[in-house]
Amino acid sequence: MKNKLLTYLFPKRDICRSIVVSLALLATTVQAETVFVSLEKDNALASIDPIEGKLIKTVPIGQRPRGLALSSDNKFLFVATSDDNTIRMLDAETLKELAKLPSGKDPETFALSPNGEKLYVSNEDDSLVTVIDLTTKKAVHEIKVGVEPEGITISPDNQWLISASETTNMVHWIDTKTNVIVENTLVDPRPRAVNFTADSQQLWVTSEMAGTVMVLDAKTKQPIKTIKLEVEGVTFDKIQPVGVVIDKERKHAYIALGPANRVAVINAQTYEIEKVLLVGQRVWNLAFSPDQKRLYTTNGTSNDISIIDLDTQTVTKSVGVGTYPWGVAVKP
């Protein structure tokens, strides 16, 4: 009877062990992701494992890479190589170059349409936005905008293309169907980055010189709130907001504060600053992990990225990546 009982129990234990191992492997798979970072002064692209907290590899990419974006299916990685006057299209797995896209002069930032059909590029020197058809890989249109366009984004509902002109101090509302500017909104001096909330109802605009972020209503195209960004112990001239991201539930917005070396955590409902997180030096841009449990920042002059745990709102680690990290994109 005892032997029969042991024979009965041990296979069950083996099955349980297998289930535990399988669940552990599944958890690891769910967490796995790759962070891509453009290295402006190394003319390279860095690939980072954020879970292990280590640099995987660095590959040459072209002259002065800055803006980065992944296609919606995560198959392709696009990199703006500014001094080559092109957007490079890479295989996101192998990082093999697949195409060079005709971006216009000195591309720095760009936006991909949600349907994956178009790519819109800011041409700062020419006061233009170049429209690229990703099927034909050809430039199909140029949109005249204000002076020094940089920040650019598309609403998740694919209705609005937004171009922010740094010298004109405007955001331009461009109809994606017609490529025509429908309205212009005056914003605080030197707007640097723009981003919509997931429901396409709000546009957040950072102002580098005013040290503010403005929240615009997408229906009226007018400001509903201007948030003055302040950090205890940091002088006003150091607070130069650039990158901005808002979580998909519109609970929090996160603002990179440039040479203040911090990220501001803002309640996206009350517009109050809840916390300020110390990261690396000259923080430029931000990107969420796919599950929005982590936030990654590129820190230009400390040559690293910071990893922020969003459940605890704490910086957990930094990873050295190379010289002058600028753009960031995350692949699940």
N, C-alpha and C positions, 0 to 999 in steps of 0.2 A: 504493500500500500504506500509505503514511504517513497519507494523508487518511482512508482507511478505519479505520485504527487510532484516529485522533483522534475520528472520528464514533462509534466504538464506546465509547471511554473517557469522553467528556464527558457523555453521558446517564447513565452509571453514577455519575459524580461528582455530577450533579444529584440523582440518587435518594438518594445517600448524604447529601447536604446536607439534603434534605427529611426524611430519617429523623432526623438530628441535631436539626433544628429541632423536629420533632414530639416527640422525647424531651425536649427542653428545656421545651417547652410542657407536656408531661405532668408533669414534675417540679414546675413552677410550680403546676399545678393541684392536685397532691397536697399541696403545702405550704400552699395557701391556706386560711385560716381566719379567723374573726372572734371577737374577745373582747368580750363584753358586760360592763359594769361598772355597778352601781347607785351613784349619787352621792347620798348621804344628805342632804347640806345644800344641794345644788343642785336637789333634787326632779327629777332627770333621770336618763337612761340614756345611757351613753357606748358608742360602737361603735369598736373599735380594730382596725387591721390590724397584727398582731404581727410579721409578716415584714418589712414596711416600717418597723415601729416608729413608727407615727403614729396620732393620733386621726383617725378618719374623720368622725364627726359626734356631736352630742349632741342628744337630743330630750327634751322635758318628759314626765314620766311620772306625776306624782301626788305626794302628800305623804309625805316620808320613805321613799323606797324602800330596801329592804335585801336580803332573800333573793331569789336568782335561780335558775332552773332551766330547762333545755330538755327538751322531750318527747323520748322515745327515738328518734323518727323525725326529730328536729331541725326540725320544721315550726312548733312553737309555743314561745314564750318566756313564762315565768310570772314575774311580779315582785310581791313583797309590798310594798305601799305602806301602811306601818304606820298613819300618821295618818289615812288614808282608810278604815281597817278593811276592806280588800279585797285580793284577789289579782287582778292584771290579767293577762289572757291576750292575748298579742300574736302577730301573724304574724311569724315569725322572719326573714323576708326583708324585708318592708316596714316592720316595727315598728308597723304599724297595730293599734290596739286592737280585739280581737274580742269580748271579754266581761269583765265584772267578776264575780268569784266570791265567794260569801258566806263569808268566812274566819273570822268571829268577830272579837272585839275585839283590836286592836293586833297583827296578824300580823307576825312578824319572820323566822322561819325556817319552812321547810316541806319536805316530801319527796314525790316522785312515785313511785307504785308502778311496778315494772318493766314491768308489762303496760299501763301508761298509762291505767288505769281510775279510779284514785283519787288524790287529793291530800290529804295530811295536814298540818295547820297547827298550830304551837305558839301557844297563846293564853296568854301569860305572866301577864297580870293576873288571869285567871280560873282558872288551874290546870287548863286543858283542852287537849285535842287535838281539833280539828274535822276531821271526815272529809267531803270533798267528792267527789261523784260527777261525773266529768268528762263523762260522756255527757249527763246531765240538767243539769249545772252547778248543782247544788243541794247544800246541806249535808244530809247524811243521818244523821250520828251525832256525838255528843260523848262523848269519853272523859275521865273524871276522872283526873288524874294528880297528881304532887306539886307543891309550891310553886315557882313561877317556871320552868315548862318552857321551854327554848330549843332546845338541840341536838336534832335529830330526823333519823332515817334509816331506811331499809328495807333488809333483807338482799337481795342480788341474787336469791336463790331465792324471794323474796316471802313468806317464812314469818314473819319478825319485823319489827314496827314498834318502833323504839326511841325513847323520849322521855326526855331527861335533864332532871331538875329541879334547878335551881341551888341553891335554899335547902334542899331535902330531902336533897341530896347522894346522889341515887339515879339509876339508869337503870331504866326500866320496860320489861319485855319483854311486848309486846302481840301476841297472836295476830291476824294480819291477816284470818283467816276469821271470827273471832267478835268482834273489837274488844274483847277482854277481856284485862286484865293477868294474865299467867300467873305472873310472878315479878318481884321487885324486887332489884336488886343495889346494895349500898352502895359508893360510890366516894369518891375524894378530894374535898375541898371545892370547891364551885362548878364542877361539870362544865359545860363550854361547848360542845364539839362532839363528835359521835360519827360513826364511819364503820366500815363492814364491809370486810373483805378480799373480794376478788373471788369467792372460793370459799365465802363466807358462814360460814366456820369461826371467825373472830375478830372481835371488836368492839373498836375503839380509842376511848378516851375521854380527852379532855384535861381537866385540872383547873387552872383559872385561878389559884386562891389557893394551891394546894399546889405549883405549878410542876412538875407531873408529867403523864405520860400512862400510863394503865392499859390493859393488853391483857387482854380477857376471852375465855374459851372459850365459844363459842356453845352447846355441848352442856351443859356444867355451869353456865353463866351465872356463873361465878366468875372472879376475877382469876388469871391465870397469870404476870403480870409487871407490876411498877410501875417505870417509868423516870423517874428524877430528872433533870430538864433543867437543865443548868448551862452557863454561858458564861463563859469566862475574861475578867476585866475588867468584867463586868456584875454588878451587885448583884442579890440574890435577888428584891427587890421589883419589879424590872423584868421578870422572867421570868414572863410570864402567858400560857401556851399557850392558843390558841383553835383555829383551823382545823386539820384533820388530813386528809390523803389518803394512800392506800397504792397503789403501782403494782399492775397486774393480775397480775404474776408474784410478788407478795409479796417483792420483793427489798429495797425501801426504803419507808419511811414518811417523810412530810415534815410538820413541825409548825410552824405560825406562832406565834412567841413574843411577839406583842403589842408592848408598849413596849420590849422588848429589841431591836427592829428587826432581827430575824434569823429565819431558818428553820433548824430543826434537821433534819439528814439522819440517819435512824436505820436501821441494818441490821435489816430486819424478820424475819430468821432468828435473829440472835444478840441483838438488842435493844440493841446498842451504838450510842452516838452516834458516827457516823463523821466528821461535818463540821458546821460551823455557817456559814451563808451570811449576809452582811450585805446587807439589802435596804433598802426605804424605812422611813419612820417609822410606828410603830403598825400593824404588819402584822396584818391581820384574817383574810382568807380566801385559799384556794388552789384552783387548778383546773389539771388537766393539759390539754395539747394532745391532740387525738384520737389521735395516734400515740405519745403519752407520751414525746416527745422534749424537750418543754419544760414548764415549770411557770410559772404566772402567779400573782402575789400582789397583793392590794389593800392599799395602804399609806395608812391613814386620814388621818394628819396631815401627810404630805408630798405628798398629793394626786396620787399617781401609782401606776402598777403597775410591778412588777419582772418581768423575763423571765429565767428561769433555764434554761440549757442543761443537760439532765440527763445527757448523755454525758460532759461535762467537769465537771459539778457546779459551774458558775460562773454568776454573774449577768452577763448580756451587755449589758443595757440597761434603762433606765427610760423610761416614757412618761407625760407629764403628762396627766391625764384630767378633772380637775374637783375640786370640793370634797367631801372626805370619801368617797372610794371605799370601798365595803363588800362587796357581793356580787359574784361573778364566775361567768360561764358561758362555755363555748367552743363555737362552732358550726363544724363542718367545711365 
